[in-house]
Amino acid sequence: MSKRLSVARAAAALTAAAVLGASATAGAQTAPDCSTLVTNPNPVYIRGSSASQPVLLALAKVLGTSISIIYENPDSCYGLNDVIAPGDNTAPSANTDFGIYLAPDGSATTCSLSADGATAPFPDIGVSDVFLQTCADNGLLNSDPATAKLVEVQGPIRR
């Protein structure tokens, strides 16, 4: 029994070392600057729900090179904050300084939003797959939803 326990501990230690080694290697790599990946001078920055990525990737394919999409996916409530307080840069930030460039060919590349220490751009579009009241009830909104001039539009059903 103790031999099995020793083997299990050794396997666990090797797994942990492999994971930590991979994490250190991944952390050491740097992502390219998002601005070097865009295919036109007018990128659109979108932030919010991670469930939106497949729809936005399909949109990037349809738009081709006419618009470049840079996407951040921290959480639906961040997307709602971006809509409620557009452009004032006061929405709570989950910004990790990284985005995802959604290319017209269907690929998605992680990239740096704040190259050379610059401030990451405020999103042009906020996306969410939860009700506004869900974020408000949990204290995840910076603004009062009653004063926001919003219209909720039903989109694809997520199961």
C-alpha positions, 0 to 999 in steps of 0.5 A: 500500500505504501509503495502505491502511495509513494508512486501516486505522490511522485506522479502528483509531484511530476504533474505539478512540476510540469504544470508550473514549468509550462506556466512559467514558459507561457508567462515568459512569452509576450503577445504581439501588439494588437495594432500590428495584427489589424488589417485596416486603420479602424479596429473595433474594440469589443468587451464582455461575455466570453460566450460571444466569441463564436458569434464575433468570430463568424462576424469577423469572417463575414466582414473580411478586411473592412473592419478589424475586431479586437475582443476582450472577454472578462465577463458579461457585466463588464460589457454592460458597464461599457454600454452604460458608461460609454467612453468615460473610462469609469467602468470597473476594469477586468482588463488584463491588457490582453485582447483577442484579434479575430481575423477574417480567416477565422483565427483568433490571436491573443495580443497586447492591448497596451503595448509599450505601457500605453493605456488599453483603449476603451471598448467601442461595443459592450456585449453581454448574455445576462440581464442588466438586473443580474449585474445590478443585483450583484453590485457589478454595475458602476451606474444606476441601470434606471438612469441608463437609456438601454434597450434589451434585445434578445439574441441567440439562445444559449443552452 
